[in-house]
Amino acid sequence: MLFILSCQSNTRQSEDAVADATTDATTPDSSSDAAEALSEDDYTVALDFLNAYIENCNDYENGLSASEWANASPLVTENFKTELQNLITEAEEEDPELGLDYDPILNAQDYPEDGMVLAEFDASDGYVVTQGKIQTGVIIVVKLVKQNGNVLIEGCGAVNIPVEM
């Protein structure tokens, strides 16, 4: 028997909980230019984001939907939020009954409940490849950018990540 779990639920966590779970990853800095280079340890933002999101998905009673989570997170770009919502809206228009049949942040229906670890990171292009802590065959690619001194998620899973990745 196969169980397909969703990160969505009728009861919702507060947006403050999302912010609390993810704000340790970066500290706002208003002085910086948008073309800053990433450093070798910036991958931690991707892991913090993914692992906090997985914890949210594991909270079957109070977990937020993917769009609610992203909209409440200080770790994602506005472009990420827009593209995520576009994916969801297009799927709902194509099939109002089913909508998107997978989690777009994780690019999967099932996910490693134990979280993700670093597989590889290239600071020159911002791509972080993560794998499941135990289910090492599960791979999620994250795209990082630096905006105004803050490392942010520009892409993750099916959102703003090229298909060939």
C-alpha positions in Angstrom: 0.0 0.0 0.0 1.4 3.4 -1.0 0.5 6.5 0.9 0.9 9.9 -0.8 1.3 12.7 1.7 0.7 16.3 1.1 2.1 19.3 2.9 -1.3 21.0 2.9 -3.8 20.8 5.7 -6.9 22.6 6.9 -5.3 23.9 10.1 -2.4 26.3 9.4 0.7 27.4 11.3 1.1 31.1 11.8 3.4 32.9 9.4 5.5 33.8 12.4 6.4 30.2 12.9 7.8 30.1 9.4 9.8 33.2 10.0 11.1 31.8 13.3 12.1 28.5 11.6 14.1 30.2 8.8 15.4 33.6 10.0 18.5 32.1 11.6 19.9 31.4 8.2 20.5 35.0 7.2 20.6 38.4 8.8 19.2 41.3 6.8 21.8 43.8 5.6 20.5 46.9 3.8 23.9 47.9 2.4 25.0 45.9 -0.5 24.7 45.6 -4.3 22.6 42.9 -6.0 25.5 41.3 -7.9 27.4 40.0 -4.9 29.2 36.7 -5.1 28.2 33.8 -2.9 30.7 32.4 -0.5 31.5 28.7 0.0 29.4 28.4 3.2 26.3 30.1 1.8 24.9 26.6 1.0 23.6 26.5 4.6 20.7 28.8 3.6 19.5 26.1 1.2 19.7 23.4 3.8 18.0 25.6 6.5 15.2 26.4 4.1 14.7 22.8 2.9 14.9 21.2 6.3 12.5 23.8 7.9 10.1 23.2 5.0 10.3 19.4 5.5 9.6 19.9 9.2 6.5 21.9 8.1 5.4 19.1 5.8 5.9 16.6 8.6 3.4 18.6 10.7 0.3 17.0 9.3 -2.1 19.0 11.5 -0.7 22.5 11.2 1.6 22.5 8.1 1.3 25.3 5.6 0.9 24.8 1.9 3.9 25.3 -0.3 2.7 28.8 -1.4 1.9 29.8 2.2 5.3 28.6 3.4 7.2 30.5 0.6 5.1 33.7 1.1 5.9 33.7 4.8 9.6 32.9 4.4 12.2 35.6 4.5 14.6 33.3 2.6 13.0 33.4 -0.8 13.1 36.0 -3.5 10.0 37.7 -4.8 10.6 36.0 -8.1 10.5 32.6 -6.4 7.1 33.4 -4.8 5.7 34.6 -8.1 6.9 31.6 -10.1 5.7 29.2 -7.4 2.2 30.7 -7.5 2.3 30.6 -11.3 3.0 26.9 -11.3 0.2 26.3 -8.9 -2.3 28.5 -10.7 -1.5 27.0 -14.1 -2.0 23.5 -12.7 -5.3 24.4 -11.1 -6.6 26.0 -14.4 -5.6 22.9 -16.3 -7.2 20.5 -13.8 -9.3 22.2 -11.2 -10.0 19.0 -9.4 -6.4 17.8 -9.0 -4.3 20.9 -9.5 -0.6 20.3 -9.0 -0.2 16.7 -8.2 3.2 17.1 -6.5 5.0 19.4 -4.1 6.7 22.1 -6.3 9.3 23.0 -3.6 10.4 19.4 -3.3 9.5 18.4 -6.9 8.0 15.2 -5.6 4.9 13.6 -4.0 7.0 11.9 -1.4 10.0 13.3 0.4 12.7 12.3 2.9 11.0 13.0 6.2 14.4 13.0 7.9 15.7 16.0 5.9 18.4 16.9 3.5 22.2 17.2 3.5 24.7 18.8 1.2 25.8 16.8 -1.9 27.6 19.6 -3.7 27.7 23.3 -4.0 29.2 25.6 -6.7 29.4 29.2 -5.3 30.2 30.5 -8.8 26.7 29.6 -10.2 24.7 29.3 -6.9 23.4 25.8 -7.4 23.2 23.6 -4.3 22.6 19.9 -4.8 21.1 18.3 -1.7 20.4 14.6 -1.0 18.3 12.9 1.6 20.0 12.2 4.9 19.0 8.6 4.8 17.4 8.3 1.4 20.5 9.4 -0.4 18.9 8.8 -3.8 16.5 11.7 -3.3 18.1 14.8 -4.9 16.7 18.4 -4.6 18.5 21.2 -6.4 18.4 24.7 -5.0 19.5 28.0 -6.7 20.9 30.7 -4.4 21.4 34.4 -5.1 22.7 37.2 -3.0 20.4 40.3 -2.9 21.2 43.3 -0.8 23.7 41.4 1.3 21.2 38.5 1.9 21.5 35.0 0.6 18.1 34.0 -0.8 16.5 31.0 -2.5 15.8 31.9 -6.2 14.9 28.3 -7.2 14.1 25.0 -5.6 12.6 21.7 -6.8 10.4 22.6 -9.7 10.5 26.3 -9.2 13.1 28.2 -11.3 15.3 25.1 -11.7 16.1 24.0 -15.3 14.6 20.5 -16.1 18.0 19.1 -17.0 19.3 19.8 -13.4 
